[in-house]
Amino acid sequence: MNLIQGALLGLVQGLTEFLPVSSSGHLVILQKLTGFDNETSSFIFFDTLLHLGTLFAILLIFRYDIKKIVSSLINWNKVDEENRVYRRISGYLAIGSIPIAVLGYSLSGIFEELFRSILVVGLMLIVTGAILLVADRFSAGDRPHNNYSKIRLSDSIWVGVAQAMALIPGISRSGITITAGLVRGMDRKTAASFSFLFSIPAIIGASIYSFLRIGSNANIDIALLLVGIFVAFISGIIAIKVLLYIMEKKRLRLFSVYCFALGTLTLTLNFI
């Protein structure tokens, strides 16, 4: 893989991590075009570390919420309402991240095998398209809120289980978690923000696990990786802003059409 290919993978990762079209699905497709189709472990490792670029994008755009969460943990005994809300959210994020941690660790071999299957990606992209149609039918729900004060533990578990399902390549993490939030009655802005915050522990955990498991055996050029991470960071910022705008305009069906089309094309090529 050369620098241009690494930058391309970073671009795809940054855009598709937040736009609800499945970054894993796109990267599996590109896997066949970059010569990594026989080196799945190294490809997954490279893909996982590209998530660091999108992590930096989240930390930048949601720095206010992250600062409040960290402050609530440091000032544990502070009793004002905002501090209690963010401290509670930090606990919800931790508990809601358990499903993806358990499944990702216990079934890592199975998910790695799924990364070899274009057939699975094509089918799951169509599933993602259907999920987005569901999301587009929900407005603010019957429990609307534009902050985190009304989020309950059951909401975080629901979103956390949905996030675990996105371990299957072709299922969009942002798409399925935002839909889960909307189904639970969150307004669109809160569902999207909560989805992005949920990705932070998932990305950090996956990066550490992947490095410990594969890192020493992966044959990846550092310069190539840094280029990919930087491109993923810049494109991730753009993707977050685009998705928040589209969420506000209630146009998720546009991504649904895209997922249906790409999924159908992928299945057709696979059978041909």
N, C-alpha and C positions, 0 to 999 in steps of 0.2 A: 504494500500500500504506500502511495506517495502522499506528499503534503496536500495536493489538491483533493485526493480522495478522502483524506482525514478531515479536511475542512468541509467537504460535502457531507460527511457523516455527522460532523458537529452541527452543521446547518439544519439537517433533517432532525437531529435530536432536539435542538433548541426550539424549532418550530412545532414539532409534533408532540413534544412532551406536554405542552400546555394547550395547544389546539386539540380538540377532542377527536383525533383521527388515529391514535395509537402510534407512539414512537417506536415501540418494540416491533410492531407489524411492519413499519416502513424500513426499519433497520434490518429485519430478517430478509426483506426483499432485496435491499442493497447488499446484503451479505453475499448474494450470488453474483453481484457485479463487481466486487472488490477483491475477489480471490480468497475470501475467508470462509468459503463454504466447507472446506475440509478442516478448518481450525476453529470449531465452534466455541471452545473454551476461551481461546484468546480473543475471539470476537466479542463474547459476552463480557469479558473483562474490560475490553476497550469501551464497549457500550456503557457499562456500569460507570466507568470513570468519566465518561462524557457527561453523565448526570451531574457531576460536580459543577459544570458550567451553568446548568439550569438551576442548581442549588444557589449559586452566587446571585443569579437573577432574582430568585425569590427573596433572598436575604436583603437585596437592595430595595426592591419594590415594596416589600412588606416589613421594612425595618421598624416602622412605628409599632406594629403589633408584636413583633419579635422583641423589641426593646421592652414593651409593657409586660410580656410574658416573663422575660428574664428578671425584670425589676420585681415582679410579684413573687418570684421564688426567693430572691435575695432578701426582700423586705417581707418575710413570711408573716410577721406579727402585725403588719399594717392592716388596719381594719376598714379602710374606705371601700366603697362598693366596686370601683373600677379594679382595685387590687384583687378583690375576691373573685371577680369575673375572670380575670386573666389567669389567676392561680388555678381556678377550676378548669379553664380551657387547657392549661398545660397538662393537668391530670387526665383530661379526656383524650388528648392527643396521644399520651403515653399508653393508656388502656386500649384505645382504638387501633394502635399500631401492633398490638399483640397478634391478631390474625395473620397479617402479612409476614411477621417475623417467624411465627410457627410454621406456616405453610412454606415459606421461602427456604427455611432451613431443612425441614423434614422431607420436602419433595423437590429439592434442588435438582436432582438427577432427572426427574420427570420433566421439569420445566426446561432444562437444558436440551432434552430431546425434542421438545416442542419447538425450540428455536431452529431445528433442522427442517421443519415441515411448512412448506408453502401452503399446503392444503389447509392446515389448521389456521394459518394467518388469514387466508381468504374467507373461511367460514366465520372467524371471529370478527373480521372487519364488518361483515354483514350484520352480525349480532350487535356490534357497536352502533351501526346505523340505526337499528331498531331501538336501541337504548336512547339514542339522541332524539328520536321521534317522541318517545315517552317524556323526555325532559322538556321538550318544546311545548308540551301540552300543559305543563305546570306553570302557573304564574307565581304569586307570592305564597300560595298555600293558605291554609286556614289559621296558621300561627305565624304571621309575618313579623319580621324584625330586621333591622338594618345593622345589628351589631351581634355580639356573642352572648348577650346576657340571658337569652332564653334557650340557648342550646342545652340539651340534657344529655346525661350519660348514655341513654338509649340511642340518641342521635349519633353520637360518636362511634358507638359499637356498630350501628348500621352502616355508617360511612366506612369504618375500618374493614368490615367484612367485604364491602364492595371493592375497596382498594386491593384486598388480597386477590380478588378475582382477576385483577389486571395483571397478575403475574403471567397469565396466558397471553402469548404474543398475538396481537390483533385486537385485544380488548383495551380500549382507551382508559387509562387511569383517571385523567381529568374528566372524561365524559361520564364514566360510571359513578365516580364519587360525587360529582356535581348533581347528577340525576338522583342519587341517593339522598343528598341534602334537600333537594327540591321536593322529593316524595315525602320527606319528613316535615315539610311545611316551612322550610327556610325560604327567605326571599333570594332572588338570584345573586345579588352581590355577596350576601353572607355565604351562600352555598359555594360560590367560586372561591372566596377568600379562605373558607374553612378547608376546601379541597387542597389549595396551595400549601397551607400550613401543615396539612397532613402529610404532604410529600417530603417535608424536611427530615423527620426521623426515618422515613423509609429510604431516602437516598443515602443518608449517612450510614444507616445500618447495612444496606446493600453494598456500599463501597467498601466498608471495613471487612465484611464477610468475603466479598469477591477478592479483595487483596490478600487476605489470609489464605484463602483456598486456592487461588489461581495465580496471584501476582508474581510469585517467584519463578513460575514456569512459563509465563506469558512472554512472547517475543514481540514487544511493542517499543517503537522508538519514542523517546521522551519528547523530542521536538514535535513529532507528529501528534502526540497526545496533547501537548500544550496548545497547539494550533486548534485541534478539535474542541478542547474545553473553552478556549476564548471565543470561537465562533458560536458554540452552543450558548455561551453567556449572552452575547449580543443578540442573537436571534431569539433567545428565551425571553429577554426583556420585551422585544417587539411582540412576540406571541402572547404574552400575558396581557399586554395593553389591548391587543386586538380582541382577545377572548372576552375581556371585561366589557369592551364596547359592544360586541356582538350579543353578550348576555343581556345587556341593557336593552338592546333592540329586539330581543327575542327572535333571533335568527339561527338557532342551532340546527334547524332543518337543512341549512346549506351544507353543514358538515355531514349530516346524515346522507344526503345525496352523494357526496364525495365518497363516503365509506362504502355505500352500496355499489358505486361504480368501480372503485378500486378492488373491492372484494370480489365482485363478479369477474373483473379482468384477471385477477390473480388466480381464481379457480379455473377460468378458461385456459390460461397459459399452463397451469399445472396439468390439466387433463390432456392438453395437446401434446 
